[in-house]
Amino acid sequence: MPDLTRTAKLALRDQLLAARRRIPVLDLGEAARATAEHLLALEEVRRAATVAAYVSVSHEPGTGPLLEALAASGTRVLLPVVLPGMDLDWAAYAGPDDLRPARNLLEPAGARLGVEAVAGADVVLVPGLAVGRDGTRLGRGAGCYDRALARLPRDTFTCVVLHRGEVLDAVPAEPHDVPVAAAVTPDGVLRLPARS
C-alpha cells in the first residue's frame, strides 16, 4: 500500500513548483527586497550575532538582498554546504564572489565548520515550498533541513522564507518534520505556534 502522506507531499510539491515557475523574474527581485526588509526589521534578526541562511536559486524566494544587508551590518552569516549523505555542513558567508556551484546550488567556498555549527546561530532561515499554520514546513524532500533544525536549541528563532500564497492551512506531515516558528513572505512575517 502506498504511503498516503508521501504521495500527498509529492503532489503538493509538484503544484507549488509549477506555480513558482510562473512567477515573472521582475517580481522575484521585488519580492526578495520586500522579504529582506521584513526580516531585517525583526527584533530577533536585528539582535542576532549569527544568522544561518541559504543562497536562493532559480525561482526560490530571493535571499541575495538579505545576505548582503546582513553582511554589511556585521552579522555573521552561515550558509549550508550539502554533504554526500544529504546532511548540511556550514561555512561563513564571505560575499557573492566566494560562492561556488554545487548540486545546482551555490555554496560558500570557505572553511567548513561542521554540521553542529548551525546550533550556534541565533536565527535560522530555511527554504521551503510551503508551511502550514501549525508551523509544519514542506521542503523538497531530502530531509537536509529537518536534520539541521533538530540540532538547534529550543529557543532558536526559525523562519521559512516563502513566496506569497505558500502559507497554507495545513501541509502533509511526517514524524521527522521539524516545525518552524515563523514564515516570511513579501507581505510580512507570520508567527506560528512555538516549536514543541
Secondary structure, 3 states (H helix, E strand, C coil): CCCHHHHHHHHHHHHHHHHHHCCCHHHHHHHHHHHHHHHHHCHHHHCCCEEECCCCCCCCCCCHHHHHHHHHCCCEEEEEEECCCCCEEEEECCCHHHEEEECCEEEECCCCCCHHHHHHCCEEEEECCEEECCCCEECCCCCHHHHHHHCCCCCCEEEEECCCCCEECCCCCCCCCCCCCEEEECCEEEECCCCC
